[in-house]
Amino acid sequence: MTTSLAGTLTNQSKRAVKRLIGYDSRNWLRIRQIEAFTEFLQAGGRKSSDVIEISPGWNRYWKTICPNYTSVDFPDFDICKDRTEEQYSIVIADQVLEHVQRPLAAAENIHAMTRPGGWAMVATPFLFRVHARPHDYNRWTPAGLKQLMVEGGFPEANIKVHGWGNKACARAHIGGPVRAYGLWRDLSNDEEYPLMVWAFARKPS
């Protein structure tokens, strides 16, 4: 048996065991944020809208559920100075804003790319280690992210912000890789320890 075949069989066996015991390989940090984004997109048929994702390249998660999807890749598409000529019903910036040098300019461009009556969906970590892709500049609390979206042009009344995290998840991510949810991990929310922060902001019609 070749080494590569043996490795494939070993990996398949590991996955089978994980499924059998109920091991959850989702990113523990992002479970609640991804659930919130998914629920938002599915409500009212929003996932069928024209959607653009400002993507860090490795992350095109929302392509799988949005049939009318396009993306631009950050940092080649620099959201601090670039904007599309076309406007979209949904503009997604997921795990991008922490990497931009001028976040207010980025928020203004997200607002400009959003069609009147459309939505911006923004998610970014708060209590998470520095991860330069290619740089890491910023962190926001829920209140801070809301203020950024207000200054970017969205009315305060049209912005809903959320955060999720807890001490167990924060401890698990100190000095180690991104953790899978695994088995029986804690998904309770402690508002004083948000690891992930996100916002839904609507542009007036």
C-alpha positions as CSV (number, residue, x, y, z in Angstrom):
1,M,0.0,0.0,0.0
2,T,1.4,3.4,-1.0
3,T,2.0,6.0,1.7
4,S,-0.5,8.4,0.1
5,L,-3.2,5.7,0.0
6,A,-2.5,4.8,3.6
7,G,-2.8,8.4,4.6
8,T,-6.1,8.8,2.7
9,L,-7.6,5.7,4.4
10,T,-6.4,7.0,7.8
11,N,-8.0,10.4,7.3
12,Q,-11.2,8.7,6.1
13,S,-11.2,6.5,9.3
14,K,-10.7,9.6,11.5
15,R,-13.6,11.4,9.8
16,A,-15.8,8.4,10.2
17,V,-15.0,8.1,13.9
18,K,-15.7,11.8,14.4
19,R,-19.1,11.5,12.7
20,L,-19.9,8.5,14.8
21,I,-19.2,10.2,18.1
22,G,-20.8,13.5,17.1
23,Y,-17.6,15.5,16.9
24,D,-18.3,18.9,15.4
25,S,-15.4,20.3,13.2
26,R,-16.9,23.8,12.8
27,N,-14.9,26.7,13.8
28,W,-15.9,27.3,17.5
29,L,-15.3,31.1,17.2
30,R,-17.6,31.5,14.3
31,I,-20.5,29.1,14.8
32,R,-22.9,31.8,16.2
33,Q,-21.9,34.4,13.6
34,I,-22.3,32.0,10.7
35,E,-25.7,30.8,12.1
36,A,-26.8,34.5,12.3
37,F,-25.6,35.3,8.7
38,T,-27.3,32.2,7.4
39,E,-30.6,32.9,9.1
40,F,-30.4,36.5,7.9
41,L,-29.8,35.5,4.3
42,Q,-32.5,32.9,4.3
43,A,-35.1,35.2,5.8
44,G,-37.3,36.8,3.1
45,G,-35.4,35.1,0.4
46,R,-32.5,37.4,0.7
47,K,-30.0,34.7,-0.3
48,S,-31.5,35.0,-3.9
49,S,-30.7,38.7,-4.0
50,D,-27.7,40.0,-5.9
51,V,-24.8,39.5,-3.4
52,I,-21.2,40.6,-3.5
53,E,-18.7,39.4,-1.0
54,I,-15.5,41.4,-0.2
55,S,-13.4,38.3,0.3
56,P,-10.0,37.8,1.7
57,G,-9.6,35.2,-1.0
58,W,-9.5,32.1,1.1
59,N,-12.9,32.7,2.5
60,R,-15.9,32.6,0.0
61,Y,-18.2,30.9,2.5
62,W,-21.4,32.6,1.3
63,K,-21.0,31.5,-2.3
64,T,-22.4,28.1,-1.4
65,I,-25.9,29.4,-0.4
66,C,-26.2,32.6,-2.6
67,P,-27.0,31.7,-6.2
68,N,-26.6,35.3,-7.5
69,Y,-23.1,35.7,-6.0
70,T,-20.0,37.5,-7.0
71,S,-16.8,38.4,-5.1
72,V,-13.9,40.8,-5.1
73,D,-10.6,39.7,-3.5
74,F,-9.0,41.8,-0.8
75,P,-6.3,43.1,-0.7
76,D,-6.1,43.3,-4.6
77,F,-9.4,44.9,-4.4
78,D,-8.6,47.5,-1.7
79,I,-11.9,48.3,-0.1
80,C,-10.3,51.4,1.5
81,K,-10.0,53.0,-1.9
82,D,-11.9,50.8,-4.3
83,R,-15.6,50.4,-4.9
84,T,-17.6,48.7,-7.6
85,E,-19.5,50.8,-10.1
86,E,-22.5,48.5,-9.6
87,Q,-24.5,48.5,-6.4
88,Y,-25.8,45.3,-4.7
89,S,-28.7,44.3,-2.5
90,I,-26.3,42.5,-0.1
91,V,-22.7,43.5,0.5
92,I,-20.8,41.0,2.7
93,A,-17.5,41.8,4.4
94,D,-16.7,38.8,6.5
95,Q,-13.4,38.7,8.3
96,V,-12.0,41.6,6.3
97,L,-12.2,44.9,8.3
98,E,-9.6,44.0,10.8
99,H,-7.1,43.9,8.0
100,V,-7.8,47.3,6.4
101,Q,-5.6,50.3,7.1
102,R,-8.4,52.9,6.9
103,P,-11.6,51.3,8.2
104,L,-13.8,54.4,7.9
105,A,-13.0,54.7,4.2
106,A,-13.8,50.9,3.9
107,A,-17.1,51.5,5.6
108,E,-17.9,54.4,3.3
109,N,-17.2,52.3,0.3
110,I,-19.3,49.4,1.6
111,H,-22.1,51.9,2.0
112,A,-21.6,53.2,-1.6
113,M,-21.7,49.6,-3.0
114,T,-25.0,48.9,-1.2
115,R,-28.1,49.5,-3.2
116,P,-30.8,51.7,-1.6
117,G,-32.9,49.4,0.6
118,G,-30.1,46.9,0.6
119,W,-28.0,45.5,3.4
120,A,-24.4,45.4,4.5
121,M,-23.3,42.3,6.5
122,V,-20.0,42.8,8.4
123,A,-18.2,40.4,10.7
124,T,-14.9,40.8,12.4
125,P,-13.1,39.3,15.4
126,F,-12.6,41.1,18.7
127,L,-10.8,38.8,21.2
128,F,-8.6,37.0,18.8
129,R,-4.9,36.9,18.2
130,V,-3.1,39.0,15.6
131,H,-3.3,37.3,12.2
132,A,-1.7,39.4,9.5
133,R,-3.3,38.7,6.0
134,P,-1.3,40.7,4.9
135,H,-1.7,43.0,7.9
136,D,-3.9,43.2,11.1
137,Y,-4.8,46.7,12.2
138,N,-8.1,46.8,14.1
139,R,-10.5,45.4,16.6
140,W,-14.1,46.6,17.5
141,T,-16.5,45.9,20.3
142,P,-20.2,45.6,19.2
143,A,-20.7,49.3,20.1
144,G,-17.5,50.3,18.2
145,L,-18.5,48.4,15.1
146,K,-21.9,50.1,15.2
147,Q,-20.3,53.5,15.4
148,L,-18.0,52.7,12.4
149,M,-21.1,51.8,10.3
150,V,-22.8,55.0,11.4
151,E,-19.8,57.0,10.4
152,G,-19.7,55.1,7.1
153,G,-23.1,56.4,6.2
154,F,-25.7,53.9,7.6
155,P,-28.4,55.4,9.9
156,E,-28.0,54.3,13.5
157,A,-31.6,53.1,13.7
158,N,-30.9,50.8,10.7
159,I,-28.0,48.9,12.3
160,K,-28.2,45.8,14.5
161,V,-24.9,44.6,16.1
162,H,-24.2,41.4,17.9
163,G,-21.3,39.7,19.6
164,W,-20.6,36.2,20.8
165,G,-17.9,34.7,23.0
166,N,-17.1,33.3,26.4
167,K,-14.0,32.7,28.6
168,A,-13.7,29.1,27.7
169,C,-13.5,29.9,24.0
170,A,-11.1,32.8,24.6
171,R,-8.8,30.6,26.7
172,A,-8.8,27.8,24.1
173,H,-7.6,30.2,21.4
174,I,-4.6,31.6,23.3
175,G,-1.4,30.4,21.7
176,G,-3.0,27.7,19.6
177,P,-4.7,27.1,16.3
178,V,-8.3,27.9,15.5
179,R,-10.3,25.3,17.5
180,A,-13.0,23.0,16.2
181,Y,-16.2,23.0,18.3
182,G,-15.4,19.4,19.0
183,L,-17.5,17.7,21.7
184,W,-19.5,19.4,24.4
185,R,-17.8,22.8,24.2
186,D,-19.5,25.9,25.6
187,L,-21.7,28.0,23.3
188,S,-23.1,30.2,26.0
189,N,-22.5,33.9,25.5
190,D,-20.7,36.3,27.9
191,E,-21.1,39.9,26.7
192,E,-17.9,40.8,28.4
193,Y,-15.9,38.4,26.3
194,P,-17.0,38.8,22.6
195,L,-14.7,36.8,20.3
196,M,-16.7,37.6,17.2
197,V,-18.6,40.8,16.4
198,W,-21.0,41.4,13.5
199,A,-23.5,43.9,12.2
200,F,-26.4,44.1,9.8
201,A,-26.8,47.6,8.4
202,R,-29.6,48.7,6.0
203,K,-29.3,51.6,3.6
204,P,-32.5,53.6,3.4
205,S,-34.6,53.2,0.2
